[in-house]
Amino acid sequence: MAIDVEAGTVYWWCRCGRSLRQPFCDGTHKGTDSSPLKYTAAETGTVWFCVCKRTASPPLCDGSHALAGS
């Protein structure tokens, strides 16, 4: 999912897949062993965040969703 980010801003990427605010955390992981991943934007621009949670380079999309056929 393409998201415009701002340099120096912290974003919390959802790892558990439960968030209703994908790709970002909304706290629904509470009570599980999962926790969000902190991402600090290095520069202002568009970043592709993974939504399928299959990426090998979290939190960024690496195309793994295409390999899995979804």
N, C-alpha and C positions, 0 to 999 in steps of 0.2 A: 504494500500500500504506500503510495507516494504521499509524503508529509513534508510540508515546508517547515524547516527548523531554523532557529536563530543561534548564532555562535554563542557559546558559553552557557546556553540554557540546558538544564537537566531534564531528561525525559525518562519515565519509568516504563519499560517494556514488559508486557504481560508474558510470563513464561507458562502459566498454567492453562491458558486457553479459556478460562471461565469469564473473563472480563467482558462486560457489555460495551466497553469503550475501546475495543481492539483498534490498534495494536497495543494500546496503553493499559496499564493497571488501573483497576477501579476498587481494589481491596477485596475482591471476592475470593482470593486465595486464602484469606484468614481461616485458620483451623486446619490447614493442610501443611504439607512439608515444602510447598512451593513458595518462592518469593520473587518479586520483580527484579529485572536487571536494569541497573542504572546506565544510562547513555547520556554523555555530555557532547553536544554538537560542537565539532571543531570549527565549523564555518557555517555561515548562513547559506541556505540553499535547500534543494529538494533531496530527501533521503528516502530510500525504499526500505521500509520496515517489513519484516516477515510477519505474516498473519497465520500461516499454516503450522508454525512451530517446528518445522522439519529442517530448518536452515542449519548448516554446519558452522555458520559465522553469525551467531546471534548478536544483536537484534536485527541485523540486516538481512534482506532477502538475498539468497544465492541461487534461486531458480529451482530449489529442491521440490517445490510443489509441482513443477512440470514433469519431473522425473517420476513422481509418484502417481501421475495421471489425475491430479485433482486441481 
